[in-house]
Amino acid sequence: MRKLLATAARWAAPTVVLAQICLVWTGVFSLGEAVAVGLALELLLAGIVITEITLARRAFKTSRSQGADGQEALNQALSAVLPAPVAKAMGMEFGLFRALWRWIRRKPDAPEGHVILTYGSEIKPIMWVMVFLVPLEILAVEFLIPWSVVRIILLVLSAYGTVWVLGFIAALSIRPHTVGDGKVVLRFAHFTQIVIPLELVESVRTTRHSGYRRAIQIDDGVLAMPIGDSTTLSFKLREPYPLAPKPGKPTQEVREVRFAADNTREAVRVLTADIAGD
């Protein structure tokens, strides 16, 4: 029953808003009736919003108490009150602004006491070039586009695109790989996170593999989390470990994990030390 109510809550708000629009647009009711029905729907919508905020807050606190980081808890909270596609899209967008805020405050999204392994140095220069090219793009639009409305739209899109790229750079910076508490946590910005128990890691080595086309993929028991299209490190597992490449996807047994880190020597040292200590 609780699951049914949660599912209904996800769709209630957009359904009520759509109903309001249809009532106004189609003119089904007289003006007085439309006002009365509109007020009733507003009260219903307010109740739904309060319920969804309560559910989201509860889901966020539960996730945090179970050890999830802020981004994972945010994703769980949104999934509790919104349809899956909407929750996923909003989680990505909110994640960008959350990353920017933590980046400005120089506050990495990593558990206290965990060793941080940075990544992304190969693609950050390209991202910064994109940011610095925006003023040239705006100037080109001003001189080449004669229609003011189109210029304003393109200006807004350019500004948002710049914020998005900065948010992506921030997410790469403040959400590093981490090692600690008996686990290795591998990330790609705020989009992907994989957790592997350290007790399953058998050996670690530096090795480059390339040609990947997705941020995370599992093929023939090998999980790859590349930066660009390459990985620089690999570790074997003592036994197959079930993992899902993305939330909601079926799990697959993984025997090897490949990922990228800026300082491969330090990563090998940290992982090997933790394996030995484990």
KAVEN-V597496 format. One record per backbone hydrogen bond with DSSP energy under -0.5 kcal/mol. NH is the residue of the N-H (numbers start at 1). CO is the residue of the C=O. If there is no record, write none. Layout:
BEGIN
nh->NH co->CO
nh->NH co->CO
END
This chain:
BEGIN
nh->5 co->1
nh->6 co->2
nh->7 co->3
nh->8 co->4
nh->9 co->5
nh->10 co->6
nh->11 co->7
nh->12 co->8
nh->13 co->9
nh->15 co->11
nh->16 co->12
nh->17 co->13
nh->18 co->14
nh->19 co->15
nh->20 co->16
nh->21 co->17
nh->22 co->18
nh->23 co->19
nh->24 co->20
nh->25 co->21
nh->26 co->22
nh->27 co->23
nh->28 co->23
nh->34 co->30
nh->35 co->31
nh->36 co->32
nh->37 co->33
nh->38 co->34
nh->39 co->35
nh->40 co->36
nh->41 co->37
nh->42 co->38
nh->43 co->39
nh->44 co->40
nh->45 co->41
nh->46 co->42
nh->47 co->43
nh->48 co->44
nh->49 co->45
nh->50 co->46
nh->51 co->47
nh->52 co->48
nh->53 co->49
nh->54 co->50
nh->55 co->51
nh->56 co->52
nh->57 co->53
nh->58 co->54
nh->59 co->55
nh->60 co->56
nh->61 co->57
nh->62 co->58
nh->63 co->59
nh->64 co->60
nh->65 co->61
nh->66 co->62
nh->67 co->64
nh->68 co->63
nh->73 co->69
nh->74 co->70
nh->75 co->71
nh->76 co->72
nh->77 co->73
nh->78 co->74
nh->79 co->75
nh->80 co->76
nh->81 co->77
nh->81 co->78
nh->82 co->78
nh->83 co->10
nh->87 co->83
nh->88 co->84
nh->89 co->85
nh->90 co->86
nh->91 co->87
nh->92 co->88
nh->93 co->89
nh->94 co->90
nh->95 co->91
nh->96 co->92
nh->97 co->93
nh->98 co->94
nh->99 co->95
nh->100 co->96
nh->101 co->97
nh->102 co->98
nh->103 co->99
nh->104 co->100
nh->105 co->101
nh->106 co->103
nh->107 co->102
nh->108 co->106
nh->109 co->174
nh->110 co->108
nh->114 co->111
nh->115 co->179
nh->117 co->177
nh->118 co->116
nh->123 co->120
nh->124 co->120
nh->125 co->121
nh->127 co->123
nh->128 co->124
nh->129 co->125
nh->130 co->126
nh->131 co->127
nh->132 co->128
nh->133 co->129
nh->134 co->131
nh->137 co->133
nh->138 co->134
nh->139 co->135
nh->140 co->136
nh->141 co->137
nh->142 co->138
nh->143 co->139
nh->144 co->140
nh->145 co->141
nh->146 co->144
nh->148 co->146
nh->151 co->147
nh->152 co->148
nh->153 co->149
nh->154 co->150
nh->155 co->151
nh->156 co->152
nh->157 co->153
nh->158 co->154
nh->159 co->155
nh->160 co->156
nh->161 co->157
nh->162 co->158
nh->163 co->159
nh->164 co->160
nh->165 co->161
nh->166 co->162
nh->167 co->163
nh->168 co->164
nh->169 co->165
nh->170 co->166
nh->171 co->167
nh->172 co->168
nh->173 co->169
nh->174 co->170
nh->175 co->171
nh->177 co->117
nh->178 co->185
nh->179 co->115
nh->180 co->183
nh->183 co->180
nh->184 co->196
nh->185 co->178
nh->186 co->184
nh->186 co->194
nh->188 co->192
nh->191 co->188
nh->192 co->188
nh->194 co->186
nh->196 co->184
nh->198 co->182
nh->199 co->182
nh->200 co->197
nh->201 co->198
nh->202 co->236
nh->203 co->236
nh->205 co->234
nh->207 co->205
nh->207 co->232
nh->209 co->231
nh->211 co->229
nh->212 co->229
nh->217 co->224
nh->219 co->222
nh->222 co->219
nh->223 co->221
nh->223 co->256
nh->224 co->217
nh->224 co->222
nh->225 co->258
nh->226 co->214
nh->227 co->230
nh->229 co->227
nh->230 co->227
nh->231 co->209
nh->232 co->259
nh->233 co->259
nh->234 co->205
nh->235 co->257
nh->236 co->203
nh->237 co->255
nh->238 co->200
nh->241 co->254
nh->243 co->252
nh->249 co->246
nh->252 co->243
nh->254 co->241
nh->255 co->221
nh->256 co->221
nh->257 co->235
nh->258 co->223
nh->259 co->233
nh->260 co->225
nh->262 co->118
nh->264 co->262
nh->267 co->263
nh->268 co->264
nh->269 co->265
nh->270 co->266
nh->271 co->267
nh->272 co->268
nh->273 co->269
nh->274 co->270
nh->275 co->271
nh->276 co->272
nh->277 co->273
nh->278 co->274
END
